[in-house]
Amino acid sequence: MDSALPPGADAEERFNNFWKENGVSIFVSLTIAAVVVIGMQVWRYMDQRAQAHTQAAYTEANTSEKLVAFTLDHPKHPLAGAAYLKIAGDEFASGQFKQATEHYLLARDRLSGTPFYERAVLGAAVSEYMGGSEEAGISDMRAVLNNPDNLEVTRAEAAFNLAIHYIQKQDYAALTEIVNIADTFSEKDIYSLMTRSFRTQIPEQK
C-alpha cells in the first residue's frame, strides 16, 4: 500500500499514519467479531429461560424483519432483548450506526439483570461514536470503563476503543490515563493487551 509518509519517517509517524488510515476498519472489525461471539452467548443464555413456543418463534426469526416482528409480538420477553441485540449488531456491521444505537438501547432496556446488559450499553456507546455523536459516545464509553460493576472484559473493550480515539486525536494525557487503567486488567485479555501496547506511542514514555 502506498504511503504519504516520506521515506525517512520515524516509528511514531508511521504508527500514527497507520491508525489514521486503518483505525476505523480495525475498530469496526473487532466490534463485529465481538458481536458474533456475544450473539452466540446471548442465545445460549436466553435459550435456558424461554418458554418453548416463544423460543420457537425466536428461532424462526431469521431475518431483521422477522426479528422486529418478534419484538412487537413479545415486547416484554427477555428474548426481545436478544432480538434487538442481534438487529443492532447487524446494523452496526453494515454501517447503520444511528439505527444500531436505537436498537442497542432497546436491547439494554430488556436485558437488565442479565450478563448482556452491559454489552448493550457498550454497543450503544460505540454506535453513538461511530454515528457522529463523538462527545456523547466518548462519555458513554468512559462510563462503561469506569463502572467497577461491569465485567472486566467489557471495561477492557471500552478502554481499547477509547485508546484508539485518543491516539487519533494525539491526546497523550488521556491515552496515558486509559493505558494505566488497562494495566489493572487481566494480562490474558486481548483488549487489555492491545491497549497496554499503546504505551510505547506516548512520547514521554519512549
C-alpha positions in Angstrom: 0.0 0.0 0.0 1.3 3.4 -1.0 2.0 5.8 1.9 2.0 9.6 2.1 4.9 9.5 4.6 8.4 10.4 3.5 11.0 7.6 3.3 12.7 8.8 6.5 9.6 8.9 8.7 10.2 7.7 12.2 8.3 4.9 14.0 5.9 7.3 15.7 4.9 9.0 12.5 4.4 5.6 10.8 2.3 4.3 13.7 0.1 7.4 13.8 -0.3 7.2 10.0 -1.2 3.5 10.2 -4.0 4.2 12.8 -5.2 7.2 10.8 -5.6 5.1 7.7 -6.7 1.8 9.3 -8.0 2.6 12.8 -11.7 2.7 11.9 -11.6 -0.5 9.9 -9.8 -2.3 12.7 -12.2 -0.8 15.3 -15.2 -2.0 13.3 -13.8 -5.5 12.6 -13.1 -6.1 16.2 -16.5 -4.9 17.2 -18.2 -7.1 14.6 -16.2 -10.1 15.9 -17.4 -9.3 19.4 -21.0 -9.1 18.2 -20.8 -12.6 16.7 -19.4 -14.1 19.9 -21.8 -12.3 22.2 -24.7 -13.2 20.0 -24.0 -16.9 20.5 -23.7 -16.4 24.2 -27.0 -14.5 24.4 -28.7 -17.3 22.5 -27.4 -19.9 24.9 -28.3 -17.9 28.0 -31.8 -16.9 26.8 -32.5 -20.4 25.5 -32.4 -21.7 29.0 -35.0 -19.1 30.2 -37.5 -19.0 27.3 -40.8 -20.8 27.1 -41.0 -23.4 24.3 -43.4 -21.6 22.0 -41.6 -18.2 22.4 -38.3 -19.9 21.8 -39.6 -21.5 18.6 -40.8 -18.1 17.4 -37.5 -16.5 18.1 -35.6 -19.4 16.3 -37.8 -18.8 13.2 -37.0 -15.1 13.2 -34.0 -15.4 10.8 -34.2 -12.0 9.2 -34.1 -8.5 10.5 -37.8 -8.0 9.5 -38.8 -11.2 11.4 -36.8 -10.2 14.4 -38.6 -6.8 14.5 -41.9 -8.6 14.2 -40.9 -10.9 17.1 -40.1 -7.9 19.3 -43.5 -6.4 18.5 -45.2 -9.7 19.4 -43.2 -10.3 22.6 -42.3 -6.7 23.7 -41.5 -7.6 27.3 -40.0 -11.0 26.9 -36.3 -11.4 27.6 -35.8 -12.8 24.1 -36.9 -9.4 22.7 -33.7 -8.0 24.2 -31.7 -10.7 22.4 -33.5 -9.9 19.2 -32.8 -6.2 19.5 -29.1 -7.0 20.2 -28.9 -9.1 17.0 -30.7 -6.4 15.0 -28.3 -3.8 16.4 -25.2 -5.9 15.6 -26.3 -6.4 12.0 -26.9 -2.7 11.6 -23.5 -1.8 13.1 -21.8 -4.3 10.7 -23.5 -2.6 7.8 -22.6 0.9 9.0 -26.1 2.0 10.1 -24.8 3.4 13.3 -27.8 5.6 14.3 -30.2 2.7 13.9 -27.8 0.5 15.8 -27.7 3.0 18.6 -31.5 2.9 18.9 -31.7 -0.8 18.9 -28.9 -1.3 21.4 -30.8 1.0 23.7 -33.9 -1.1 23.2 -31.9 -4.2 23.9 -30.5 -2.6 27.1 -33.9 -1.8 28.4 -34.9 -5.5 28.1 -31.7 -7.1 29.2 -31.4 -5.6 32.7 -30.3 -8.2 35.2 -28.7 -10.4 32.5 -25.0 -10.7 31.7 -25.7 -8.9 28.4 -27.0 -5.6 29.8 -23.5 -4.0 29.7 -22.9 -5.4 26.2 -25.9 -3.5 25.0 -24.7 -0.3 26.8 -21.3 -0.5 25.3 -22.8 -1.3 21.9 -24.9 1.8 22.1 -21.9 4.0 23.1 -19.7 2.7 20.3 -22.5 3.1 17.7 -23.2 6.7 19.0 -19.5 7.5 18.5 -19.3 5.9 15.0 -22.6 7.6 14.1 -21.2 11.1 14.6 -22.1 11.8 18.2 -18.5 11.7 19.2 -18.7 13.5 22.5 -21.7 11.5 23.7 -20.1 8.3 22.6 -16.8 9.0 24.4 -18.7 10.0 27.6 -20.7 6.8 27.5 -17.7 4.6 26.8 -15.9 6.2 29.7 -18.9 5.4 31.9 -18.6 1.7 30.9 -14.9 1.8 31.6 -15.2 3.4 35.0 -18.0 1.2 36.3 -16.5 -1.4 38.6 -19.7 -3.4 38.4 -19.1 -4.2 34.7 -17.2 -7.3 33.6 -13.5 -6.7 33.2 -13.7 -7.8 29.6 -16.4 -5.2 28.8 -14.3 -2.5 30.5 -11.2 -3.6 28.6 -13.0 -3.3 25.3 -14.2 0.2 26.2 -10.6 1.1 27.1 -9.3 -0.2 23.8 -11.9 1.9 21.8 -11.1 5.0 23.9 -7.3 4.5 23.3 -7.8 4.3 19.5 -9.8 7.6 19.7 -7.1 9.3 21.8 -4.3 8.1 19.5 -6.1 9.6 16.5 -6.6 12.8 18.4 -2.9 12.7 19.7 -4.3 13.3 23.2 -1.5 11.6 25.0 -2.6 12.7 28.5 -5.9 10.9 28.0 -4.2 8.0 26.4 -1.9 7.6 29.4 -4.9 7.6 31.7 -6.6 4.8 29.7 -3.4 2.7 29.4 -2.9 3.0 33.2 -6.4 1.6 33.7 -5.7 -1.2 31.3 -2.7 -2.1 33.3 -5.0 -3.1 36.1 -6.9 -5.7 33.9 -6.1 -9.3 33.2 -3.0 -9.7 31.1 -4.7 -12.5 29.2 -7.5 -10.3 27.8 -6.8 -9.3 24.1 -8.2 -5.8 24.5 -6.1 -5.2 27.6 -3.0 -6.4 25.8 -3.6 -4.2 22.8 -4.4 -1.2 24.9 -1.2 -1.6 27.0 0.8 -1.9 23.9 -0.1 1.7 23.1 2.1 2.9 25.9 5.0 2.9 23.5 3.3 5.6 21.5 3.2 8.1 24.3 6.1 10.5 23.6 7.4 10.8 27.2 7.2 7.0 27.6 9.8 6.4 24.8 
